[in-house]
């Protein structure tokens, strides 16, 4: 047996993830997706408030509720 046989054989071996590794990977992907969705909601709400914040108290309707 030559010295490089082990390395060349290791590269040809197919490695499959275990069920537990797949569960962890899916949990991490779900957490990342939830974080991205929440960040988008906060970003849109903040941008909306920044753009329209000055118009909330300026109304010509005297019956409009004040915040």
C-alpha positions as CSV (number, residue, x, y, z in Angstrom):
1,X,0.0,0.0,0.0
2,X,1.3,3.4,-0.9
3,X,1.3,6.3,1.4
4,X,-1.2,8.3,-0.7
5,X,-3.8,5.5,-1.0
6,X,-5.7,6.7,2.2
7,X,-6.1,10.2,1.0
8,X,-7.2,9.3,-2.5
9,X,-9.7,6.8,-1.1
10,X,-11.1,9.4,1.4
11,X,-11.9,11.8,-1.3
12,X,-14.0,9.2,-3.1
13,X,-16.0,8.2,-0.1
14,X,-19.6,9.7,-0.1
15,X,-20.5,11.2,3.3
16,X,-24.1,11.7,4.2
17,X,-25.4,14.0,6.9
18,X,-27.1,12.2,9.8
19,X,-30.7,13.0,10.7
20,X,-29.6,15.0,13.8
21,X,-27.3,17.1,11.6
22,X,-30.2,17.8,9.2
23,X,-32.5,18.8,12.1
24,X,-29.9,21.2,13.4
25,X,-29.3,22.7,9.9
26,X,-33.1,23.1,9.4
27,X,-33.4,24.8,12.8
28,X,-30.6,27.2,12.0
29,X,-32.1,28.0,8.6
30,X,-35.5,28.6,10.1
31,X,-34.1,30.9,12.8
32,X,-32.2,32.9,10.1
33,X,-35.4,33.2,8.0
34,X,-37.4,34.3,11.1
35,X,-34.7,36.9,11.9
36,X,-34.7,38.2,8.3
37,X,-38.5,38.5,8.3
38,X,-38.6,40.3,11.7
39,X,-35.8,42.7,10.6
40,X,-37.8,43.5,7.4
41,X,-40.9,44.3,9.5
42,X,-39.0,46.6,11.8
43,X,-37.2,48.2,8.9
44,X,-40.4,48.9,7.0
45,X,-42.2,50.2,10.2
46,X,-39.3,52.5,11.0
47,X,-39.0,53.8,7.5
48,X,-42.7,54.5,7.4
49,X,-42.7,56.3,10.7
50,X,-39.6,58.3,9.6
51,X,-41.2,59.3,6.3
52,X,-44.8,60.0,7.6
53,X,-44.0,61.0,11.2
54,X,-44.4,64.7,10.6
55,X,-47.9,64.3,9.1
56,X,-49.5,62.5,12.0
57,X,-50.2,65.6,14.1
58,X,-51.0,67.9,11.2
59,X,-54.6,67.4,10.2
60,X,-57.3,69.9,9.3
61,X,-60.1,67.6,10.7
62,X,-61.0,68.9,14.1
63,X,-62.7,65.6,15.0
64,X,-59.7,63.5,14.2
65,X,-58.3,61.7,17.3
66,X,-54.9,62.9,18.5
67,X,-52.2,60.5,19.6
